[in-house]
Amino acid sequence: MSHSVSVRCPACRREHAYSPPEYPCVCGAPVAVPLLAGADAVLVRHRSWSDAWAEVPCGACGEPGHWPQPEFCCPCGATVRLAAGAAAADPGATRTTRRGPFRPLTIRTGDDAVSCAAHFLRWLGFGEVETASPHPAPGPDLRGPAVVGLVDASTVPTGCAAIETLWLYAMTEQRTPVAFSLAGFERGARNRADELRLALFVLDLTGTPQPVNDAADAVLHRGAGG
């Protein structure tokens, strides 16, 4: 939660308590534009697109974002803007740079695809990921204390029903859902995954998962620490 600061309106000289609003990052963490300590508030007389936004990375996952500049309307009618400062990163957040390079597992069979996806999730920091054997259709192929995973090794794109089923398992068990597919995802499945913020990865035969939506980018960047 952002802290309240005392701000004097440059027009009427009234004191106001101001708390910067918080906005949701793609990873789900709240982001507040930090205030520059000791800077004076200024009147907004003319607006421009570039002046109205501040670029601030998320303190949880490090993802950069553009957010409205911290400002408020005084009862006297003046629009007051505060100078944005630099954001502090969360020292407990997991970063891609703290991991070694991912070493893919070549995929020749459906079981190889499941093993590769499990290996990738462990690399991301999801510990104790286990594969389900035999395949528990329509349940998850992968399970860990903080993650459930779907691995579709078929030759047709993964559909919306599989994504919704995975999401239901994840919500029931309070775990992060991640879906992998060798043939990609149907448009409806991608749209539904975006709505649910469910990470989608495409696997190639070299065993290198590629993110295909914003949720997957966020998981790849922050690992299991988000």
TORVEX-872179 format. One record per residue: y, x, z of N, C-alpha, C in turn. Coordinates in pm, whole numbers, padded with zeros to 5 digits, always signed. Each point is the difference from the previous one (the first is absolute). Layout:
REM TORVEX-872179
YXZYXZYXZ
...
//
This chain:
REM TORVEX-872179
-00119+00085+00000+00119-00085+00000+00124+00088+00000
+00100-00031-00084+00123+00078-00007+00087-00027+00121
+00078+00102+00041+00084-00010+00117+00137-00056-00036
+00061-00072+00094+00132-00055-00019+00105+00108+00028
+00105+00002-00082+00110+00095+00020+00130-00078+00006
+00099+00060+00064+00131-00062+00008+00085+00045-00118
+00058-00097-00071+00078+00028-00120+00136-00069+00010
+00107+00073-00030+00134-00057+00001+00041-00035-00143
+00042-00124-00022+00047-00042-00131+00130+00074-00033
+00010+00067-00114+00122+00072-00035+00119-00092-00024
-00025-00128-00026+00110-00092-00031+00061-00062+00125
-00082-00060+00088+00053-00069+00117-00022+00075+00129
-00074+00109-00005-00028+00086+00116-00091-00063+00104
-00069-00107-00036-00095-00060+00094-00127+00085+00006
-00062-00001+00119-00126+00070+00020-00116-00097-00029
-00102+00050-00070-00117-00080-00031-00126+00079+00032
-00103-00071+00043-00133+00060+00016-00076-00023-00129
-00046+00107-00060-00066-00011-00131-00138+00066+00005
-00100-00073-00049-00135+00053-00013-00039-00001-00148
-00031+00114-00060-00040+00002-00141-00123-00088-00023
+00002-00084-00102-00118-00084-00028-00118+00084-00047
-00120-00053+00017-00120+00069-00043-00058-00068-00124
-00056+00082-00089-00058-00050-00124-00144+00048-00009
-00087-00078-00066-00142+00039-00006-00028+00101-00111
-00059+00114+00038-00046+00097-00098-00126-00054-00067
-00039+00058-00114-00122-00041-00068-00123+00021+00088
+00008+00094+00096-00113+00025+00090-00004-00099+00114
+00104-00084+00013+00005-00100+00106+00084+00039+00119
+00040+00127+00010+00081+00045+00113+00145-00042-00018
+00073-00028+00109+00141-00036-00011+00086+00123-00025
+00101-00014-00085+00092+00108-00031+00142-00047+00029
+00073+00077+00079+00141-00027+00027+00082+00118-00050
+00111-00028-00069+00085+00108-00048+00066+00065+00122
-00022+00131+00024+00057+00065+00117+00151+00017-00014
+00070-00001+00113+00145+00015+00000+00038+00145+00026
+00103+00045-00067+00050+00136+00018+00078+00008+00131
-00049+00079+00094+00063+00009+00132+00143+00052-00011
+00092-00069+00069+00139+00044+00007+00086-00038-00117
-00058-00063-00103+00079-00037-00118+00076-00130+00026
+00122-00010-00053+00082-00119+00017-00042-00109-00099
+00012-00125+00044-00023-00113-00090+00115-00009-00100
-00030-00050-00120+00103-00011-00104+00001-00142-00054
+00113-00038-00055+00013-00131-00064-00057+00007-00142
-00068-00106-00039-00051-00010-00137+00101-00081-00080
+00073+00068-00086+00102-00067-00081-00050-00029-00141
-00080+00091-00053-00054-00017-00135-00149+00035+00004
-00080-00081-00065-00145+00021+00000-00047+00060-00133
-00098+00086+00010-00070+00049-00119-00148+00004+00034
-00084-00003-00104-00144-00002+00021-00047+00125+00076
+00050+00118-00039-00047+00123+00062+00043+00010+00146
+00121-00050+00032+00048+00008+00138-00068-00098+00094
-00064-00103-00055-00057-00105+00084-00140+00032+00050
-00059+00113-00048-00138+00031+00037-00012+00140+00057
-00095+00017+00091-00029+00131+00058-00147+00032-00023
-00029+00124-00039-00139+00041-00020-00053+00059+00131
-00101-00065+00056-00055+00041+00129-00152-00003-00009
-00070+00109+00034-00147-00003+00000-00052-00073+00123
-00116-00060-00014-00065-00066+00113-00043+00105+00102
+00028-00023+00127-00038+00095+00102-00148+00003+00027
-00074-00103-00047-00144-00005+00023-00079+00067-00110
+00031-00036-00127-00080+00055-00111+00078+00097-00087
+00132+00009+00018+00081+00091-00080+00039-00052-00135
-00041-00122-00035+00033-00057-00131+00150-00024-00011
+00067+00053-00105+00144-00023-00013+00030-00143-00040
+00113-00052+00045+00041-00135-00035+00150-00012-00001
+00052-00098-00072+00143-00028-00003+00026-00127+00079
+00089+00009+00098+00027-00110+00092+00151-00025+00007
+00042-00122+00033+00144-00029+00010+00069+00089+00102
+00119+00045-00033+00079+00079+00094+00026-00080+00127
+00004+00066+00117+00029-00072+00125+00145-00050+00003
+00018-00131+00003+00133-00058+00004-00006-00141+00060
+00115-00052+00039+00007-00135+00057+00137-00059-00028
+00010-00130+00016+00127-00070-00018+00062-00028+00138
+00120+00050+00022+00072-00023+00125+00060-00142-00003
+00015-00066+00116+00064-00131+00004+00142-00002-00058
+00063+00118-00007+00134+00005-00057-00001-00010-00152
-00120+00004-00060-00012-00011-00145-00030+00130-00071
+00007+00111+00070-00024+00131-00061-00149+00028-00010
-00040+00066-00108-00136+00050-00013+00000+00146+00043
-00084+00031+00097+00000+00133+00062-00132+00070-00034
+00011+00123-00047-00119+00079-00033-00007+00123+00088
-00123+00035+00041-00024+00119+00080-00069+00105-00086
+00027+00125+00026-00060+00108-00078-00146+00015+00035
-00084+00014-00103-00145+00019+00020-00030+00146+00025
-00093+00024+00093-00042+00136+00030-00138+00028-00057
-00061+00106+00046-00132+00040-00047-00106-00062+00089
-00109-00042-00062-00109-00062+00075-00091+00106+00059
-00050-00028+00119-00095+00090+00064-00142-00046-00033
-00084+00094-00038-00138-00033-00034-00083-00015+00127
-00101-00084-00008-00091-00020+00110-00093+00120+00009
+00004+00079+00110-00083+00120+00006-00148-00031+00004
-00035-00126+00030-00142-00036+00004-00052-00049-00132
+00087-00014-00101-00045-00053-00128-00086+00100-00074
-00098-00051-00073-00087+00086-00079+00063+00018-00137
+00003+00125-00052+00057+00030-00130-00107+00059-00091
+00014-00026-00131-00094+00056-00096-00003+00151+00007
+00116+00064+00027+00009+00145+00001-00078+00061+00116
-00039-00078+00101-00075+00054+00112-00149+00002-00029
-00042-00058-00111-00140-00001-00038-00025+00109-00103
-00121+00050-00001-00036+00091-00105-00018-00074-00131
-00022+00069-00111-00018-00068-00128-00128-00083+00001
+00006-00115-00066-00118-00086-00009-00098+00059-00100
-00126+00007+00040-00105+00054-00086-00088-00116-00047
+00018-00044-00123-00071-00120-00048-00150+00022-00013
-00074-00110+00002-00145+00001-00021-00029-00066-00134
-00068+00068-00088-00029-00053-00133-00079-00131+00012
+00040-00099-00081-00064-00131+00004-00094-00016-00119
-00129-00021+00029-00100-00025-00105-00067-00135+00019
+00000-00048+00124-00066-00127+00033+00092-00084+00088
-00040-00125+00022+00076-00085+00090+00004+00054+00141
-00112+00058+00047-00002+00059+00133+00095+00118+00009
+00013+00076-00110+00096+00111-00001+00143-00051+00019
+00030-00115-00062+00135-00057+00013+00029-00038+00144
-00099-00059+00067+00018-00038+00140+00018+00125+00086
-00081+00101-00023+00010+00125+00077+00135+00067-00022
+00047-00002-00125+00129+00062-00031+00113-00073+00072
-00002-00133-00001+00104-00077+00067-00001+00025+00151
-00120+00009+00059-00010+00030+00142+00055+00139+00029
-00032+00095-00084+00051+00138+00014+00152+00001-00008
+00057-00078-00090+00145-00007-00016+00066-00060+00125
-00058-00107+00055+00056-00062+00119-00005+00094+00120
-00108+00076+00012-00008+00098+00108+00108+00107-00018
+00023+00041-00125+00106+00099-00028+00137-00054+00039
+00019-00131-00018+00127-00062+00039+00017-00007+00152
-00107+00021+00073+00009-00002+00145-00069-00117+00067
-00066-00086-00079-00077-00110+00057-00135+00054+00045
-00015+00023+00129-00121+00062+00051-00119-00093+00003
-00119+00060-00002-00127-00071+00017-00019-00112-00102
+00039+00026-00124-00022-00099-00107-00146+00006-00042
-00066-00114+00003-00141-00007-00035-00019-00091-00122
-00101+00033-00080-00032-00083-00116-00106-00102+00039
+00010-00118-00059-00097-00106+00027-00116+00011-00098
-00119+00001+00049-00117+00011-00086-00110-00092+00054
-00053-00092-00084+00040-00023-00140+00136-00069-00008
+00049-00015-00123+00131-00061-00020+00004-00142+00059
+00096-00028+00091+00003-00128+00071+00083-00105-00072
-00036-00034-00124+00080-00096-00076+00011-00132+00078
+00122-00059+00013+00126+00053-00054+00081+00078+00103
-00065+00061+00099+00072+00068+00106+00049+00138-00041
+00072+00068+00091+00055+00133-00029-00110+00104-00022
+00028+00098-00085-00093+00110-00025+00020+00112+00101
+00121+00006+00058+00035+00108+00092+00059-00059+00127
-00032+00062+00112+00058-00044+00127+00032+00121+00084
+00112-00009+00070+00037+00099+00098+00073-00070+00113
+00030+00068+00108+00070-00064+00112+00134-00062-00039
+00063+00053-00106+00133-00051-00038+00008-00043-00145
-00112-00004-00071+00007-00028-00144-00125-00074-00046
+00016-00086-00100-00112-00057-00074+00028+00023-00148
-00104+00027-00076+00020+00033-00140-00096-00072-00094
+00053-00032-00117-00079-00057-00110-00010+00105-00109
-00120+00019-00055-00020+00093-00111-00071-00075-00111
+00071-00026-00110-00057-00071-00114-00033+00102-00109
-00129+00026-00017-00045+00098-00099-00047-00065-00129
+00031-00128-00020-00042-00070-00121+00087+00040-00118
-00036-00052-00119+00073+00035-00122+00106-00102-00036
+00025-00098+00088+00104-00099-00024+00105+00010+00109
+00127-00030-00031+00106+00011+00101-00027-00089+00121
+00038+00048+00116-00018-00074+00125+00090-00123+00000
-00055-00114+00043+00075-00125-00002+00066-00034+00131
+00074-00110-00003+00079-00044+00115-00087-00039+00119
-00116-00061-00025-00086-00046+00109-00045+00115+00088
-00033+00113-00063-00044+00117+00077+00112+00053+00089
+00123-00002-00052+00115+00047+00078+00025-00090+00119
-00006-00130-00021+00024-00094+00110-00109+00007+00105
-00126+00021-00043-00109+00015+00095+00019+00123+00087
+00038+00112-00062+00025+00122+00075+00112-00020+00100
+00106-00066-00042+00113-00023+00088-00040-00085+00121
-00084-00101-00022-00045-00086+00110-00082+00080+00102
-00088+00088-00049-00074+00087+00091+00096+00088+00080
+00099+00056-00069+00095+00090+00067+00080-00073+00107
+00044-00122-00030+00078-00076+00097-00085-00041+00120
-00125-00036-00026-00091-00039+00109-00028+00116+00094
-00014+00119-00057-00037+00118+00078+00119+00087+00037
+00122-00041-00042+00121+00076+00030-00011+00145-00050
-00034+00014-00128-00012+00132-00060+00078+00004-00132
+00025+00120-00048+00073+00019-00126-00095-00020-00117
+00033-00090-00096-00086-00019-00117+00038+00093-00115
-00100+00060-00062+00023+00088-00116-00107-00032-00104
+00043-00022-00125-00094-00034-00108-00002+00110-00105
-00121+00033-00047-00020+00099-00105-00075-00066-00116
+00035+00038-00122-00067-00057-00117-00009+00104-00111
-00117+00004-00066-00016+00090-00115+00062-00057-00126
+00000-00132-00015+00050-00064-00122+00140-00058+00017
+00064+00025+00111+00135-00052+00020-00002-00140+00060
+00114-00066-00001+00015-00130+00065+00063-00100-00097
-00047-00124+00007+00062-00105-00079+00145-00019+00044
+00083-00051-00091+00142-00019+00032+00016-00091+00123
-00080-00107+00005+00010-00089+00115-00038+00069+00129
-00099+00089-00005-00041+00075+00119+00111+00095+00045
+00066+00063-00096+00110+00090+00036+00116-00077+00061
+00031-00114-00058+00110-00081+00055-00032-00047+00141
-00126-00043+00020-00039-00047+00133+00001+00115+00101
-00046+00116-00042+00001+00117+00089+00143+00037+00039
+00093-00011-00095+00140+00029+00031+00054-00098+00103
-00037-00127-00013+00044-00101+00097-00055+00030+00139
-00124+00049+00006-00067+00025+00128+00023+00142+00051
+00071+00082-00078+00021+00141+00033-00133+00071+00021
-00091-00024-00092-00133+00059+00005-00007+00114-00100
-00041+00117+00045+00002+00121-00083-00111-00004-00105
+00037+00031-00125-00094+00005-00112-00004+00141-00058
-00121+00052-00019-00019+00130-00062-00100-00013-00115
+00028+00070-00109-00095+00009-00111-00072+00135+00010
-00132-00004-00014-00082+00121+00001-00032+00041-00143
+00012+00129-00029-00052+00049-00128-00130+00075+00026
-00068+00042-00104-00132+00059+00016+00003+00138+00064
+00119+00061+00007+00011+00127+00072+00006-00022+00151
+00017-00128+00041+00006-00031+00142+00137+00013+00061
+00104-00011-00081+00137+00011+00050+00064-00137+00004
+00022-00059+00119+00064-00131+00009+00148+00008-00038
+00047-00099-00076+00139-00008-00040+00060-00130+00052
+00113+00005+00071+00062-00124+00050+00056-00081-00116
-00012-00134+00009+00051-00086-00107+00100-00103+00051
+00033+00003+00130+00106-00089+00049+00074+00068+00115
+00108-00062+00045+00084+00060+00104-00076+00017+00131
-00087-00095+00032-00076+00011+00125-00091+00123-00002
-00058+00029-00117-00085+00118-00012+00083+00127+00010
+00119+00001-00060+00089+00115+00013+00033+00027+00147
+00025-00107+00076+00033+00015+00140-00117+00055+00080
-00122-00049-00027-00118+00051+00070-00023+00146-00036
+00016+00035-00126-00019+00138-00043+00101+00091+00068
+00123-00047+00019+00105+00083+00057-00015+00016+00150
-00031-00109+00070-00001+00007+00147-00138+00021+00058
-00106-00022-00080-00135+00012+00051-00029-00108+00102
-00083+00034+00100-00040-00098+00100+00102-00010+00113
+00110+00072-00009+00095+00003+00111+00107-00106-00007
-00002-00089-00105+00106-00099-00014-00024-00124+00082
//
